[in-house]
C-alpha cells in the first residue's frame, strides 16, 4: 500500500495511539481522521454511511473504550465501542475489499500462563469486562471474513493522553512514597512504537489478502518489567530531569492484593511477538530504550 495514495480512514484520532497514527499514516495516502466528536461509534448507521461515502482501502481503528475499571459497571458501553463497532467496521471493510487494522489487548488472556509469553494461539480467557469486550471485537472481525490485522498490545503510554507514566510523574511530584504493584509483569509499549509499526506493516499490505496475512499478531516492546520496575525507572529519570520538583524519596513494591481495583488485572501480560516480526521483517526495541527515547517528549522538553 506504500506510495499508492491509498484512501485511509483513521478512527480514534484523538487517543494515544490515534494521535501518533496521524503522523505515521500520512505518507501512505489520503487520511480521513475521526475522533469521538466526528463519529459516534455507538451509531451503526453513522459508521456505515461514512464508510460507504469514503470507500477507504485501509481502515485503522484506534478507537476503543479503555476505562478498565469503569467497564465493570459500564459493560454495555464497553461492548458497544469494543465489540459492536469493530464488527460493523469489519463488515463494511469486507464489502469494500478494504483492509482493517484493529488494536486489541493482552487482557484477552487470563494472565496465569507461568514463566512464558503468550502466543497468538494460546487459549483466551479474559478476567474482566474490558477484556471480554475486546475479545468479542476480535471474534466479530474474524467472523466478517474480510482482510484484517488485529494487533494485541499492552501497557501503552506516550506523550499524548493520560497513561501510567504521566500518573507516576504527577505522584512523584506530590508524594514522598509511592507503593507500586510488583507481581504483574509485561512490557511498557509506547504509542509511537505502535503507530510506527502499524505504518510499516500497512505499507506491506497488498490490495487483497493473497498471502494469508490476515489474523491476530502480538505487538509489544522487547524485554520484561513489573509495574514497580517501570515506576522506579520513571521516578529515577524524573529526579535527573527535575531534581527540585520531585518529592518522592522511595518507591515500594507491593503485591496486587494490596491494591484492589474493581477489575482484576492479568498477572502475566507478556506477549510473544515472533509472528509479527518474522512476517513483516520488523525489529521491536527493548522497552527501556524506547522509554529513554520518549521521556523528554513526555516531559514536554
N, C-alpha and C positions, 0 to 999 in steps of 0.2 A: 504493500500500500504506500510505500515511501515514494515521495515525489510525484504521486499520481493526482494530486489536487483533490483528494477524496473529500466527500461531504461527511462531516463528523458531527455527531450530536453528543455533547457532554452534559450529563445531569449532575446535580450536586456540586456545581462550580464554586459555591461559597464555602465548602467544607475544607478540612485539612488537605485531603488528597486532591480534591477538585481544584483547589487554588493552584496547586503545583502543576496539575494537568493542563491548565490553561497555557502554561509556558511550554510544556514538552510536546503537546499535540499540535501546536500552531504550525511547525514546519511540515506536518504530514498532509495538511489540506485546509479546507474551509471549515472552521469550528463554529458551531452554534452552541452557546453555553447557556444553561438554565440553572437557576437556583430555586430555592423554596418559594420565592415570591413569583417567579416566572412560570413554574409548572408545579401544580399540586399533585403529588404522586398518589394521592387518595382518590383522584378523579380519573376514572378509567377512560371516559370519553375524551378528556383533555389530552391524555397521553397518546391515544390512538390518532386523534386529529393532528397533533403536532408531527408525529412520525409520518403520517401519510402526506402531509404537506411538504416536509423537508426531504423525505426519501433518502435518508442517510445511508452511506455504505458502511459506516462504522458507528456503533453506539457504545459509549463508555459510560457506564452507570456508577458514578461515585456517590450517589445519594444513598443515605441509609439512616435508619433510626439507631442511634448508638448509645442512648442513655441506658446502660446495662441494668442499673438498679431500678430506675423508674419503669423499665419494661415489665417488671414483676407485677405492677399494678396497672400497666397500660398495654396489655398484651394485644388488644385489638388494633391499636395504633402501630405497634411494632410489626405485627404481621401484615398490616396494610402496606407499609413502606418497604419492609424487608422481604416479603414473600409475594403479595399480590401484584405490586407494581413491577418487580422484575419479571413476573410471569407474563404480564401484558407487553413489556418491552421485548421479551424473547419471542412472543407470538408474532408481533409486528416485524421484528427483525427477520424471522424465518420467512414471512410472507414477502419481504423486500429482497431477500437474499443477502442481507447485511450481516456483518459480524457484530456480536455483542461481547464486550468485555465487562465483567462484573466483579465486584470485590466481596469476598466472604471473610471468614474469621476462624481462628483456632478454636473458638467457642463451640464449633460443631462437634468437637470431641469432648469426652468426659474429663480428660486431663489426668487419667490414672494409669497411663502407659508407663511402666517402670523403665528407667535408665535408657530411653531411646526417644528419638524424634519421631513424630507422626508422619507416616506416608499417606499419600492421597488415597491409597487402597485400604487403609485401616478402617475398622468399623467406627461409625459416628455414634454419638450418644450424648447430646447436649444436656447440661445440668441446670440450665436456666432458660427463661423465656426468650431472651435475646438470641441465644444460641439456637433454640428451636426455630425461631423466626428466620434466621439466616439459613439454616439447613433447608427449610421449606422453600426458600428462594432458590437455592441451588437445585433442588429437585424439580421445581417448576421450569427453570431454564432448560434443564436437560430434557424434560418432557416435551418442550415446544419443538424440538427436533432441528433447530437451526444451528448455524456455525457459532460457536461461543467459546470464550475463555473465562473460567472462573478462577480468580486469584485469591486464595486464602492467605491472609496476613495476620499480624498480631502486634500488640504493644506499640501502636502508631503514635508518633509525636512529630512536631515540626514547628517552624517559625510562625505559622498561621494557625489560629484557632486555639481552643483550650485543650490541654493534654497534661500528662504526668510531669513532664519536665517543667512546664510553667508553674504547675502547682507546687513542686518541690522548691523552685526558686522563690516563690512567694512565701512559703512556710519558713524557709531558711532565713529570710529577712525578718520574720516575725517572731520566731520561737528559738529557744536555746537548745531544745532537744527534739529530735524527730524520731518517731518509732515507726519502722517500715517493715512490711512483711518480707520474710527471708525464705519461706518454704514454698514459694511459687516461682517457677523458672520459665524463661523464654528467651527472646532476643528482641531488644528495642529496635524498631524499624521505622525509619524516617519517611515522612510523606513525600519528600523529594526523591528518595530512592524508589519508592513505589511508582511515582509518576515517570521517572526516567526509565525504569524497567518496562513500564506499560508502553511507552512510546517505542522502545527498542523492539519489543515483540510485535506491536501493531504494524511496524514497518515491514515485518516479515510475513504478514498475513496476505494470502492471495485472494483473488476475487471469490473463490469458492474453497470449501474445506476439502480439497482433494487429497491432502496428506494425512488425514485423520488427526489433525491438530486439536480439534475440539475436546474440551474436557476441563478437569479441575487440576490446578497447579498450585504449589505452595511457594509463597514469596515472603522471605524473611531475611534479615541480616544474618551474617555468619556469626558463629560463637554463641555463648550461653551466658545468661546472667539471672540473678534474682532481682526482685524489685529493690531489695536492700542494697545490693551491689550497684545497681543503676543510680539509686538516690545518693549513695555515698560519692560516686563519681561526679554527679551534678553539683553537690554541695562543695566538693573539693575544687572544681573548676570555677564555681562562683566565688569562693574565697580568693582565688587567684585574680579574678577579674574585678571584684568589688570588695576588697578586704574590709572597708569601713562599714559596708552595708549589711554584712552577714552577722546575724545574731547567733545562729546555730553553732554550738560547740561540739555536739555529739549526735551521731546517727546510730540508733539502736536497732538491732534485729529482733523481730518478734514473729511468732507463728501466726498464720492466717486466723487461727481460732481466737486470737486475742484482738482481732479487728473484724468483728462480724459485720456483714453487709446484707442487704435484702436479697441480692442474687449471689449464689455460690460462684466461685471462680475456679477454673481448672488449675490444678497444681502443676501440671506439665503442659506448657504452651509451645514446646519446641516443635518445629516443622522441618521436615526433610525437604530440601529444595532441589535435589538432584534431577528430578524430572524436568523442571523448568530450565535449569542452567544447561543441561545437555541438549534439550530440544531446541532451544533458541540461542545456544552458544553464548551464554551470559556468565558474568562473574559478579558475585554479590560480595560487597565489602564486609569486613568484621564490624559488628555494631559499635565498638569503641571508636574505630577510625571514622565511621560515618558521623557519630556524635561529635567528635572533636572538630570535624569539618564544619558542622552546622551550628555549634554552640554560639559563636559570635553573632550569627544572624538571629538566633532565638533571643539573645540579649538585646538585640537591636543595635549592634556595634559593627 
